[in-house]
């Protein structure tokens, strides 16, 4: 099991980081009009699609194949701590930079929609590329990754960071921006739980089949959310839709 001192130190560090980020956002992110704010449900969906465990189960199980449970728990815990600290830092600094550059809210919303749309196309393009290749020999086992390599880009994806920065900026004031960060931390905790039970989940009968069905459905939802954000952004920028 994980040692209690390590858990306590990790949680204390995360609480300190979140508290510091709140103070930073109070002076770096100005309040924005509330009519463009996403609900927390939509924020969760955005972040679950881009940072959530569905994309993580398979890669983590492959990375840790042949490792004992203690090694998997230690890797998952350390990578999760790194990921949470990273998203807090990226959200605060990224939102501050976007605000100082004077980027309009419509442009930010359009960015979010385009990112979601492109991310939704990524699995489709990868599937087409795999079907076009000649069958290759199975990949050899790879050594256990470091927590940093697991955190980036497997847990914290580049497009997930981009979406988080846009959402924090669009939400605007400190309280609602902290709500977005709270949702993001919750999603990463779901990732941690998924990593702890990845072998058991994927080894359960019918679960791989269910995941194969759920992933395309989530992809369609992601496309719909992305298109909706693009349409709304174009309307804000003065284009008739």
N, C-alpha and C positions, 0 to 999 in steps of 0.2 A: 504493500500500500504506500501511497505518497506520504511523506513525512509531514507532520503537522507544522513544524516551523517553516518549512518551505511554502506551504499553502498560505500561512498567516502573512509571511513576508510578501508573497505575491499579491494577495488581496490588499494589503496595506499600500503597496506601491500603486495598484490600480486606482484605489480610492484617492490617493494623493494626486495622480495624474488627471482624474476626472475633475477634482476640485480646482486644480490649477487651470484646466481648460475652461472651466466656467468663468473664471476671472478674466481669462484672455478674451473669450468671446464677448464678454460684456463691453469691451472697448473696441473690438475689431470687427464685429458684425452688426451693422445697424438694423433696426427693425424694418421689416418689409410689409407691404400690404397683405392682409390676411386672406384676401380672396384667391390668392394663388397657392396657398399652403396645401400640401397634401395631408390627408388624414393620416393618423398613426397606422391605421390598417394598410393603407397604400404604401406608407413608408416601410412597413414590415415586409410587404410583398416585394417591393423593389429590392430591399436588402437581402431577403431570403433567396431571391432568384440569383443575385450576384455574389453573395457571400455565404450562402447557406450550405447545409450538409449534403444535398443531393449530388453536388459536383465533387464531393470530398470522399464519399464512402469507398468507391472503387480505387482511386489512386492511393488512399491511405492503406487499404488492405493489401495492395500490391507492394507498396513501399516497405511494409512491416511483415511481409510474408516470412515465416520461419522464426520470427522474434517471439520471446516470451511475453506474457501479459504485463510484467513489471516494466519492461523496456518500452512497450507500447504506451502504457499510462504515463511514464515519465516524458516521453517524446511529445505526446498529445498535450500534456499540461504545460510544458515549457513553450511549445509553439503557440498555444492559445494565449499565454501571458504576453508573448512578443507581439502577437496579432492585435490584441486589445490596445496595448500601448501605441502601436503603429497607427491604428485607425483614429485614435484620439488626437495624436500629433498631426496626422495628415488632414483631418477635418478642420482643426483649428487654424493651422497655417495655410491650408488651401483656401478656406473661406475668406481669410484675411487678405490673401493675395488677390483673389477674384474681386473682392470689394474695392481694393485700392486701385485696381485696373479700370474700374468704372464700367464693368460689363453689365448690360441691362438684364433685367429679370427675364424678359422674353427670350433673350439669347441663352441664358442659363437653362431655362426650361426646354428650349429646343435642343440644347446639348444633351440633357438627360434623356429625352426621347430618342435621339439618334443613337446614343450609346446603347440603350436598351434594345433598340431594333437591330443594331449590328451584332450585339451579343447573342440575340435569338437566332440569327442566321449562322453563327459560328458552328454549332453542332451539325447543322444541315450540310454545310460546306465540308466539314471534317468527314462526315459519313460518305459523301460523294467521293472525296479524295481516297478514302480507304477502299471503296469499291473499285476504284480505278487502278489501284496498285496490284502488282503481282504478289501472291501470298509469300510471306517471308517466314523464316524460322522463328520460333518463340524467343522472346528477348530473355537474355540471361538474368539471373537474380542480381539485384543491385544492392550495395551496402546500405545500411540504415541511414536515412538522411539526417542532417543536423536540424535542430529546431528552427533555425533561421531559414533553411531551404524549404522546410515544410510550410512555414508561415508565408513565405513569398516564393512563388505566386499561387500555391495550392489552396491555402486558406484565404489569404487576402489577395484577391485578384486585382489586376490593374483597373479593370472596368468597374469593379466593386468600389474601389477607392474613389474613382471619378464620380460615380453615382452618389456616394456618401457626401463628398464635398459639395456637389450641386444641391442635394437635399438640405444640408445644414445651412447653406447660403440662402436658399429659397425660404426656409422656415424663419430665418431672420433673427428674432430676439433671443436672448440668452436662454430663457426657460424652454422654449420650443426646440431650440437647437440642442439643448441637453436631452430633450426627449428623443430626438433622432439618434443621438449618441447612445442613449440607453437602449433603444431598440437594436442598434448595431451590436452592442455588447451582448444583448440577449441572444442574437443570432449566432454570435461566435461561441457562446456557451452551448447552444444546440450543436454546433460543430464539435465541441469538445466531447459532449455526450455521445454523438455519433461515432467519433473516433474510438472511444472506449469500448463500444459494442459493435464496431464495424465487422469483425470476423463473424460474430454471432448473427448479426443482421443479415449479412450476405449469405451466410450458411443456412438460413431458414428457408424451407421449401416455399416456392412461389414468390419470395421477396424480390429476387432479380427480375422475374417477369413483371411484377407490380411496378418496380422502378422503371422498367422499360416502357411501361404504359404512362406512368406519371410524368416522366421527363418531357415527352412531346407535348402533353397537356400544359405543363408549366411553360414550355417554350411558346406555345400559342398565346397564353396569357401574357407573357412578356412582350410579344409582338404587339398585342392589343394595347397594353399600357404604353408602350413606346410610341405607337401611332397616335394615341389619344393625347400624349404630352406634346407631340409635334404639332398636331392640329391646334391645340390650345395656345402654344407658343406663337405660331404663325398669326393667330388672331390678335394676340397681344402686340405683335410687331407691326400690325396694321394691314395684314393680308386678309382678304375675304376668303372664308372657308365654307 
